[in-house]
Amino acid sequence: MKKVYYLKTCDTCKRILKTLNLSSEFTLQDIKTEPITVTQIDEMKALAGSYEALFSKRAQLYKKMDLKNQDLTEKDFKHYILEHYTFLKRPVIFIDDSIFIGNSKKTVEAVKNAVK
């Protein structure tokens, strides 16, 4: 499977997708217009190891809801990601049995190497 979960309106996601220049064999899913399903988040967690690894602590809602001062469990991380798309660390890229999460330079480089 080759798939990218991203936000169409996110400049960082757009920049990364342009940089990666992914082939047409990749399926793109805009998480705002096509929300993530329970099955999809469970697939991500299976490869990522935890829901927390998929959770964006940079989301404005994270600060607005004062979640940093709460003791969040894996169940909470899953709930918030499914409840609102901004809580997913973006982009999430699947390449076969590998998952790449977020927009760090290291992650983008790893994707480039995996796509070669």
Biotite code that builds the C-alpha atoms (Angstrom):
import biotite.structure as struc

atoms = struc.array([
    struc.Atom([0.000, 0.000, 0.000], chain_id="A", res_id=1, res_name="MET", atom_name="CA", element="C"),
    struc.Atom([1.217, 3.470, -0.860], chain_id="A", res_id=2, res_name="LYS", atom_name="CA", element="C"),
    struc.Atom([-0.868, 6.167, 0.746], chain_id="A", res_id=3, res_name="LYS", atom_name="CA", element="C"),
    struc.Atom([-0.541, 9.691, 2.091], chain_id="A", res_id=4, res_name="VAL", atom_name="CA", element="C"),
    struc.Atom([-2.792, 11.186, 4.749], chain_id="A", res_id=5, res_name="TYR", atom_name="CA", element="C"),
    struc.Atom([-2.445, 14.945, 4.560], chain_id="A", res_id=6, res_name="TYR", atom_name="CA", element="C"),
    struc.Atom([-4.262, 18.244, 4.829], chain_id="A", res_id=7, res_name="LEU", atom_name="CA", element="C"),
    struc.Atom([-4.861, 19.937, 1.482], chain_id="A", res_id=8, res_name="LYS", atom_name="CA", element="C"),
    struc.Atom([-4.918, 23.395, 3.086], chain_id="A", res_id=9, res_name="THR", atom_name="CA", element="C"),
    struc.Atom([-1.647, 22.898, 4.997], chain_id="A", res_id=10, res_name="CYS", atom_name="CA", element="C"),
    struc.Atom([1.276, 24.712, 3.372], chain_id="A", res_id=11, res_name="ASP", atom_name="CA", element="C"),
    struc.Atom([3.777, 22.338, 4.998], chain_id="A", res_id=12, res_name="THR", atom_name="CA", element="C"),
    struc.Atom([1.982, 19.286, 3.584], chain_id="A", res_id=13, res_name="CYS", atom_name="CA", element="C"),
    struc.Atom([1.827, 20.892, 0.137], chain_id="A", res_id=14, res_name="LYS", atom_name="CA", element="C"),
    struc.Atom([5.548, 21.719, 0.259], chain_id="A", res_id=15, res_name="ARG", atom_name="CA", element="C"),
    struc.Atom([6.485, 18.188, 1.330], chain_id="A", res_id=16, res_name="ILE", atom_name="CA", element="C"),
    struc.Atom([4.318, 16.552, -1.342], chain_id="A", res_id=17, res_name="LEU", atom_name="CA", element="C"),
    struc.Atom([5.848, 18.820, -3.975], chain_id="A", res_id=18, res_name="LYS", atom_name="CA", element="C"),
    struc.Atom([9.365, 18.009, -2.723], chain_id="A", res_id=19, res_name="THR", atom_name="CA", element="C"),
    struc.Atom([8.696, 14.261, -2.726], chain_id="A", res_id=20, res_name="LEU", atom_name="CA", element="C"),
    struc.Atom([7.082, 14.298, -6.172], chain_id="A", res_id=21, res_name="ASN", atom_name="CA", element="C"),
    struc.Atom([5.294, 11.019, -5.438], chain_id="A", res_id=22, res_name="LEU", atom_name="CA", element="C"),
    struc.Atom([4.191, 8.809, -8.285], chain_id="A", res_id=23, res_name="SER", atom_name="CA", element="C"),
    struc.Atom([0.610, 8.195, -9.276], chain_id="A", res_id=24, res_name="SER", atom_name="CA", element="C"),
    struc.Atom([0.689, 4.849, -7.447], chain_id="A", res_id=25, res_name="GLU", atom_name="CA", element="C"),
    struc.Atom([0.232, 6.801, -4.194], chain_id="A", res_id=26, res_name="PHE", atom_name="CA", element="C"),
    struc.Atom([-3.305, 7.392, -2.958], chain_id="A", res_id=27, res_name="THR", atom_name="CA", element="C"),
    struc.Atom([-3.799, 10.816, -1.371], chain_id="A", res_id=28, res_name="LEU", atom_name="CA", element="C"),
    struc.Atom([-6.394, 11.301, 1.354], chain_id="A", res_id=29, res_name="GLN", atom_name="CA", element="C"),
    struc.Atom([-7.242, 14.823, 2.488], chain_id="A", res_id=30, res_name="ASP", atom_name="CA", element="C"),
    struc.Atom([-8.158, 14.199, 6.128], chain_id="A", res_id=31, res_name="ILE", atom_name="CA", element="C"),
    struc.Atom([-10.378, 17.276, 6.283], chain_id="A", res_id=32, res_name="LYS", atom_name="CA", element="C"),
    struc.Atom([-12.729, 16.250, 3.458], chain_id="A", res_id=33, res_name="THR", atom_name="CA", element="C"),
    struc.Atom([-12.343, 12.486, 4.014], chain_id="A", res_id=34, res_name="GLU", atom_name="CA", element="C"),
    struc.Atom([-11.929, 11.880, 7.760], chain_id="A", res_id=35, res_name="PRO", atom_name="CA", element="C"),
    struc.Atom([-9.813, 9.043, 9.074], chain_id="A", res_id=36, res_name="ILE", atom_name="CA", element="C"),
    struc.Atom([-11.720, 5.890, 9.985], chain_id="A", res_id=37, res_name="THR", atom_name="CA", element="C"),
    struc.Atom([-11.206, 3.696, 13.052], chain_id="A", res_id=38, res_name="VAL", atom_name="CA", element="C"),
    struc.Atom([-9.716, 1.004, 10.796], chain_id="A", res_id=39, res_name="THR", atom_name="CA", element="C"),
    struc.Atom([-7.239, 3.484, 9.281], chain_id="A", res_id=40, res_name="GLN", atom_name="CA", element="C"),
    struc.Atom([-6.098, 4.836, 12.659], chain_id="A", res_id=41, res_name="ILE", atom_name="CA", element="C"),
    struc.Atom([-5.667, 1.269, 13.934], chain_id="A", res_id=42, res_name="ASP", atom_name="CA", element="C"),
    struc.Atom([-3.531, 0.421, 10.863], chain_id="A", res_id=43, res_name="GLU", atom_name="CA", element="C"),
    struc.Atom([-1.403, 3.499, 11.552], chain_id="A", res_id=44, res_name="MET", atom_name="CA", element="C"),
    struc.Atom([-1.030, 2.580, 15.227], chain_id="A", res_id=45, res_name="LYS", atom_name="CA", element="C"),
    struc.Atom([0.022, -0.981, 14.342], chain_id="A", res_id=46, res_name="ALA", atom_name="CA", element="C"),
    struc.Atom([3.017, 0.395, 12.403], chain_id="A", res_id=47, res_name="LEU", atom_name="CA", element="C"),
    struc.Atom([3.700, 3.464, 14.558], chain_id="A", res_id=48, res_name="ALA", atom_name="CA", element="C"),
    struc.Atom([3.566, 1.596, 17.863], chain_id="A", res_id=49, res_name="GLY", atom_name="CA", element="C"),
    struc.Atom([1.208, 4.016, 19.612], chain_id="A", res_id=50, res_name="SER", atom_name="CA", element="C"),
    struc.Atom([-1.522, 6.552, 19.048], chain_id="A", res_id=51, res_name="TYR", atom_name="CA", element="C"),
    struc.Atom([0.636, 9.125, 20.800], chain_id="A", res_id=52, res_name="GLU", atom_name="CA", element="C"),
    struc.Atom([3.220, 8.818, 17.991], chain_id="A", res_id=53, res_name="ALA", atom_name="CA", element="C"),
    struc.Atom([0.477, 9.916, 15.585], chain_id="A", res_id=54, res_name="LEU", atom_name="CA", element="C"),
    struc.Atom([-0.734, 12.776, 17.775], chain_id="A", res_id=55, res_name="PHE", atom_name="CA", element="C"),
    struc.Atom([0.251, 16.367, 17.061], chain_id="A", res_id=56, res_name="SER", atom_name="CA", element="C"),
    struc.Atom([1.042, 18.334, 20.182], chain_id="A", res_id=57, res_name="LYS", atom_name="CA", element="C"),
    struc.Atom([1.521, 21.380, 17.954], chain_id="A", res_id=58, res_name="ARG", atom_name="CA", element="C"),
    struc.Atom([-2.182, 21.570, 17.059], chain_id="A", res_id=59, res_name="ALA", atom_name="CA", element="C"),
    struc.Atom([-3.826, 24.821, 18.099], chain_id="A", res_id=60, res_name="GLN", atom_name="CA", element="C"),
    struc.Atom([-6.673, 22.857, 19.681], chain_id="A", res_id=61, res_name="LEU", atom_name="CA", element="C"),
    struc.Atom([-4.137, 21.046, 21.880], chain_id="A", res_id=62, res_name="TYR", atom_name="CA", element="C"),
    struc.Atom([-3.205, 24.349, 23.457], chain_id="A", res_id=63, res_name="LYS", atom_name="CA", element="C"),
    struc.Atom([-6.752, 25.757, 23.371], chain_id="A", res_id=64, res_name="LYS", atom_name="CA", element="C"),
    struc.Atom([-8.169, 22.696, 25.155], chain_id="A", res_id=65, res_name="MET", atom_name="CA", element="C"),
    struc.Atom([-5.241, 22.745, 27.635], chain_id="A", res_id=66, res_name="ASP", atom_name="CA", element="C"),
    struc.Atom([-4.493, 19.088, 26.898], chain_id="A", res_id=67, res_name="LEU", atom_name="CA", element="C"),
    struc.Atom([-0.815, 19.467, 27.804], chain_id="A", res_id=68, res_name="LYS", atom_name="CA", element="C"),
    struc.Atom([-1.856, 19.714, 31.448], chain_id="A", res_id=69, res_name="ASN", atom_name="CA", element="C"),
    struc.Atom([-3.911, 16.538, 31.291], chain_id="A", res_id=70, res_name="GLN", atom_name="CA", element="C"),
    struc.Atom([-2.750, 12.959, 31.652], chain_id="A", res_id=71, res_name="ASP", atom_name="CA", element="C"),
    struc.Atom([-3.720, 11.604, 28.241], chain_id="A", res_id=72, res_name="LEU", atom_name="CA", element="C"),
    struc.Atom([-3.951, 7.860, 27.656], chain_id="A", res_id=73, res_name="THR", atom_name="CA", element="C"),
    struc.Atom([-3.633, 5.963, 24.378], chain_id="A", res_id=74, res_name="GLU", atom_name="CA", element="C"),
    struc.Atom([-7.446, 5.837, 24.313], chain_id="A", res_id=75, res_name="LYS", atom_name="CA", element="C"),
    struc.Atom([-7.522, 9.660, 24.627], chain_id="A", res_id=76, res_name="ASP", atom_name="CA", element="C"),
    struc.Atom([-4.992, 10.147, 21.805], chain_id="A", res_id=77, res_name="PHE", atom_name="CA", element="C"),
    struc.Atom([-7.065, 7.891, 19.532], chain_id="A", res_id=78, res_name="LYS", atom_name="CA", element="C"),
    struc.Atom([-10.283, 9.678, 20.493], chain_id="A", res_id=79, res_name="HIS", atom_name="CA", element="C"),
    struc.Atom([-8.903, 13.155, 19.773], chain_id="A", res_id=80, res_name="TYR", atom_name="CA", element="C"),
    struc.Atom([-7.369, 12.132, 16.419], chain_id="A", res_id=81, res_name="ILE", atom_name="CA", element="C"),
    struc.Atom([-10.684, 10.642, 15.313], chain_id="A", res_id=82, res_name="LEU", atom_name="CA", element="C"),
    struc.Atom([-12.636, 13.612, 16.681], chain_id="A", res_id=83, res_name="GLU", atom_name="CA", element="C"),
    struc.Atom([-10.690, 16.331, 14.870], chain_id="A", res_id=84, res_name="HIS", atom_name="CA", element="C"),
    struc.Atom([-8.259, 16.074, 11.955], chain_id="A", res_id=85, res_name="TYR", atom_name="CA", element="C"),
    struc.Atom([-5.856, 18.697, 13.360], chain_id="A", res_id=86, res_name="THR", atom_name="CA", element="C"),
    struc.Atom([-4.694, 16.226, 16.001], chain_id="A", res_id=87, res_name="PHE", atom_name="CA", element="C"),
    struc.Atom([-3.079, 13.931, 13.420], chain_id="A", res_id=88, res_name="LEU", atom_name="CA", element="C"),
    struc.Atom([0.613, 14.645, 12.957], chain_id="A", res_id=89, res_name="LYS", atom_name="CA", element="C"),
    struc.Atom([0.920, 15.326, 9.236], chain_id="A", res_id=90, res_name="ARG", atom_name="CA", element="C"),
    struc.Atom([1.631, 14.038, 6.747], chain_id="A", res_id=91, res_name="PRO", atom_name="CA", element="C"),
    struc.Atom([1.396, 10.308, 7.434], chain_id="A", res_id=92, res_name="VAL", atom_name="CA", element="C"),
    struc.Atom([2.897, 8.321, 4.577], chain_id="A", res_id=93, res_name="ILE", atom_name="CA", element="C"),
    struc.Atom([2.554, 4.557, 4.093], chain_id="A", res_id=94, res_name="PHE", atom_name="CA", element="C"),
    struc.Atom([4.986, 2.780, 1.810], chain_id="A", res_id=95, res_name="ILE", atom_name="CA", element="C"),
    struc.Atom([4.257, -0.937, 1.907], chain_id="A", res_id=96, res_name="ASP", atom_name="CA", element="C"),
    struc.Atom([4.914, -1.984, 5.536], chain_id="A", res_id=97, res_name="ASP", atom_name="CA", element="C"),
    struc.Atom([6.595, 1.275, 6.569], chain_id="A", res_id=98, res_name="SER", atom_name="CA", element="C"),
    struc.Atom([5.060, 4.391, 8.053], chain_id="A", res_id=99, res_name="ILE", atom_name="CA", element="C"),
    struc.Atom([6.503, 7.901, 8.058], chain_id="A", res_id=100, res_name="PHE", atom_name="CA", element="C"),
    struc.Atom([4.909, 10.411, 10.403], chain_id="A", res_id=101, res_name="ILE", atom_name="CA", element="C"),
    struc.Atom([5.282, 14.169, 10.456], chain_id="A", res_id=102, res_name="GLY", atom_name="CA", element="C"),
    struc.Atom([7.232, 16.810, 8.633], chain_id="A", res_id=103, res_name="ASN", atom_name="CA", element="C"),
    struc.Atom([10.718, 16.767, 10.127], chain_id="A", res_id=104, res_name="SER", atom_name="CA", element="C"),
    struc.Atom([13.626, 16.923, 7.677], chain_id="A", res_id=105, res_name="LYS", atom_name="CA", element="C"),
    struc.Atom([14.729, 13.482, 8.882], chain_id="A", res_id=106, res_name="LYS", atom_name="CA", element="C"),
    struc.Atom([11.299, 11.998, 8.098], chain_id="A", res_id=107, res_name="THR", atom_name="CA", element="C"),
    struc.Atom([11.123, 13.624, 4.653], chain_id="A", res_id=108, res_name="VAL", atom_name="CA", element="C"),
    struc.Atom([14.611, 12.302, 3.832], chain_id="A", res_id=109, res_name="GLU", atom_name="CA", element="C"),
    struc.Atom([13.590, 8.806, 4.965], chain_id="A", res_id=110, res_name="ALA", atom_name="CA", element="C"),
    struc.Atom([10.579, 8.947, 2.620], chain_id="A", res_id=111, res_name="VAL", atom_name="CA", element="C"),
    struc.Atom([12.794, 10.098, -0.264], chain_id="A", res_id=112, res_name="LYS", atom_name="CA", element="C"),
    struc.Atom([15.100, 7.130, 0.343], chain_id="A", res_id=113, res_name="ASN", atom_name="CA", element="C"),
    struc.Atom([12.193, 4.691, 0.565], chain_id="A", res_id=114, res_name="ALA", atom_name="CA", element="C"),
    struc.Atom([10.664, 5.950, -2.689], chain_id="A", res_id=115, res_name="VAL", atom_name="CA", element="C"),
    struc.Atom([13.885, 5.524, -4.726], chain_id="A", res_id=116, res_name="LYS", atom_name="CA", element="C"),
])
